[in-house]
């Protein structure tokens, strides 16, 4: 995923061990962020701990990536499971018909992901975007309610 744009708050980074560490000049924010990175906390948590906004965190992360001192840990971001995706497709199909699967794929792609790696922290955003494709208010309301219940059940 591109760190220079988009929402990076859920991304998790780990430190890269290097032998030539003494050859780098790090400012205070770079050093503090590097110390906070543990491969478990996402950037939103780190930003809050450091008292920084996400714009500042993004700039620091970009510098650390350029120096090859950190790397993104893809596996640490939780993704929606097949049960959720099947339920989503079923619920949207009830509202708009068989084109639901194509619309889901299109919106997931527009958000920059694939169905197999769609992050769970963006499930509510996906549901909101999909609900806008439903013309009838009653069906939109039912779809949204059912999906919010599923998101709560899955603890996304």
C-alpha positions as a Python dict, from the first residue, in 0.01 Angstrom:
ca = {
    (1, 'X'): (0, 0, 0),
    (2, 'X'): (116, 352, -79),
    (3, 'X'): (212, 536, 239),
    (4, 'X'): (230, 878, 72),
    (5, 'X'): (-149, 899, 32),
    (6, 'X'): (-467, 755, 178),
    (7, 'X'): (-547, 641, 529),
    (8, 'X'): (-238, 498, 696),
    (9, 'X'): (-371, 499, 1053),
    (10, 'X'): (-424, 121, 1067),
    (11, 'X'): (-85, 33, 920),
    (12, 'X'): (166, -147, 1137),
    (13, 'X'): (542, -120, 1090),
    (14, 'X'): (840, -303, 1226),
    (15, 'X'): (1200, -196, 1263),
    (16, 'X'): (1464, -321, 1023),
    (17, 'X'): (1792, -425, 1181),
    (18, 'X'): (2087, -262, 1010),
    (19, 'X'): (2458, -273, 1082),
    (20, 'X'): (2522, 85, 968),
    (21, 'X'): (2286, 256, 1214),
    (22, 'X'): (2548, 508, 1330),
    (23, 'X'): (2561, 657, 982),
    (24, 'X'): (2212, 810, 1002),
    (25, 'X'): (2102, 1143, 1136),
    (26, 'X'): (1761, 1119, 1299),
    (27, 'X'): (1554, 1407, 1432),
    (28, 'X'): (1357, 1377, 1756),
    (29, 'X'): (1030, 1264, 1595),
    (30, 'X'): (1207, 1005, 1383),
    (31, 'X'): (1382, 861, 1686),
    (32, 'X'): (1066, 863, 1901),
    (33, 'X'): (860, 698, 1627),
    (34, 'X'): (1129, 438, 1566),
    (35, 'X'): (1126, 354, 1936),
    (36, 'X'): (743, 324, 1938),
    (37, 'X'): (732, 80, 1646),
    (38, 'X'): (696, -269, 1787),
    (39, 'X'): (526, -453, 1501),
    (40, 'X'): (197, -460, 1693),
    (41, 'X'): (68, -104, 1741),
    (42, 'X'): (-83, 70, 1442),
    (43, 'X'): (9, 426, 1345),
    (44, 'X'): (-309, 571, 1497),
    (45, 'X'): (-212, 439, 1840),
    (46, 'X'): (147, 556, 1798),
    (47, 'X'): (37, 903, 1684),
    (48, 'X'): (-186, 934, 1991),
    (49, 'X'): (93, 815, 2223),
    (50, 'X'): (333, 1067, 2070),
    (51, 'X'): (80, 1351, 2056),
    (52, 'X'): (128, 1396, 1681),
    (53, 'X'): (-119, 1438, 1397),
    (54, 'X'): (-129, 1182, 1115),
    (55, 'X'): (28, 1428, 869),
    (56, 'X'): (340, 1454, 1084),
    (57, 'X'): (346, 1078, 1140),
    (58, 'X'): (317, 1019, 763),
    (59, 'X'): (616, 1249, 695),
    (60, 'X'): (826, 1072, 959),
    (61, 'X'): (727, 727, 831),
    (62, 'X'): (822, 827, 476),
    (63, 'X'): (1167, 940, 596),
    (64, 'X'): (1220, 617, 791),
    (65, 'X'): (1110, 410, 490),
    (66, 'X'): (1355, 597, 265),
    (67, 'X'): (1633, 519, 510),
    (68, 'X'): (1518, 154, 512),
    (69, 'X'): (1488, 161, 891),
    (70, 'X'): (1128, 34, 896),
    (71, 'X'): (905, -189, 687),
    (72, 'X'): (528, -234, 668),
    (73, 'X'): (395, -553, 820),
    (74, 'X'): (109, -659, 592),
    (75, 'X'): (13, -965, 795),
    (76, 'X'): (-58, -761, 1106),
    (77, 'X'): (-359, -583, 956),
    (78, 'X'): (-673, -789, 1011),
    (79, 'X'): (-885, -851, 704),
    (80, 'X'): (-1252, -939, 664),
    (81, 'X'): (-1320, -1310, 644),
    (82, 'X'): (-1512, -1507, 382),
    (83, 'X'): (-1815, -1536, 611),
    (84, 'X'): (-1843, -1157, 621),
    (85, 'X'): (-1797, -1124, 244),
    (86, 'X'): (-2060, -1391, 174),
    (87, 'X'): (-2304, -1222, 412),
    (88, 'X'): (-2230, -885, 252),
    (89, 'X'): (-2293, -1023, -96),
    (90, 'X'): (-2613, -1195, 18),
    (91, 'X'): (-2749, -883, 187),
    (92, 'X'): (-2667, -655, -104),
    (93, 'X'): (-2815, -908, -350),
    (94, 'X'): (-3143, -895, -158),
    (95, 'X'): (-3147, -519, -210),
    (96, 'X'): (-3023, -473, -566),
    (97, 'X'): (-3016, -815, -727),
    (98, 'X'): (-2742, -1027, -887),
    (99, 'X'): (-2524, -728, -981),
    (100, 'X'): (-2429, -697, -611),
    (101, 'X'): (-2111, -902, -646),
    (102, 'X'): (-1979, -680, -925),
    (103, 'X'): (-2059, -361, -732),
    (104, 'X'): (-1879, -496, -422),
    (105, 'X'): (-1570, -581, -627),
    (106, 'X'): (-1574, -240, -797),
    (107, 'X'): (-1596, -45, -472),
    (108, 'X'): (-1332, -259, -301),
    (109, 'X'): (-1101, -196, -599),
    (110, 'X'): (-1176, 179, -592),
    (111, 'X'): (-1067, 179, -227),
    (112, 'X'): (-738, 23, -337),
    (113, 'X'): (-783, -332, -207),
    (114, 'X'): (-876, -680, -321),
    (115, 'X'): (-1155, -886, -168),
    (116, 'X'): (-905, -1129, -17),
    (117, 'X'): (-715, -850, 161),
    (118, 'X'): (-982, -600, 253),
    (119, 'X'): (-897, -456, 598),
    (120, 'X'): (-1158, -513, 866),
    (121, 'X'): (-1120, -160, 1003),
    (122, 'X'): (-1271, -30, 675),
    (123, 'X'): (-1575, -262, 676),
    (124, 'X'): (-1812, 13, 796),
    (125, 'X'): (-1689, 246, 522),
    (126, 'X'): (-1749, -26, 263),
    (127, 'X'): (-2103, -83, 391),
    (128, 'X'): (-2172, 290, 377),
    (129, 'X'): (-2050, 317, 17),
    (130, 'X'): (-2249, 11, -87),
    (131, 'X'): (-2565, 140, 81),
    (132, 'X'): (-2556, 441, -151),
    (133, 'X'): (-2611, 200, -441),
    (134, 'X'): (-2951, 96, -300),
    (135, 'X'): (-3233, 311, -437),
    (136, 'X'): (-3519, 212, -207),
    (137, 'X'): (-3495, 367, 139),
    (138, 'X'): (-3648, 66, 318),
    (139, 'X'): (-3406, -179, 157),
    (140, 'X'): (-3112, 56, 227),
    (141, 'X'): (-3212, 77, 594),
    (142, 'X'): (-3244, -303, 625),
    (143, 'X'): (-2911, -359, 451),
    (144, 'X'): (-2732, -110, 674),
    (145, 'X'): (-2884, -248, 994),
    (146, 'X'): (-2799, -608, 906),
    (147, 'X'): (-2444, -517, 809),
    (148, 'X'): (-2385, -307, 1122),
    (149, 'X'): (-2502, -605, 1329),
    (150, 'X'): (-2258, -830, 1139),
    (151, 'X'): (-1971, -584, 1189),
    (152, 'X'): (-2044, -580, 1563),
    (153, 'X'): (-2065, -960, 1570),
    (154, 'X'): (-1727, -986, 1395),
    (155, 'X'): (-1583, -708, 1615),
    (156, 'X'): (-1454, -518, 1313),
}
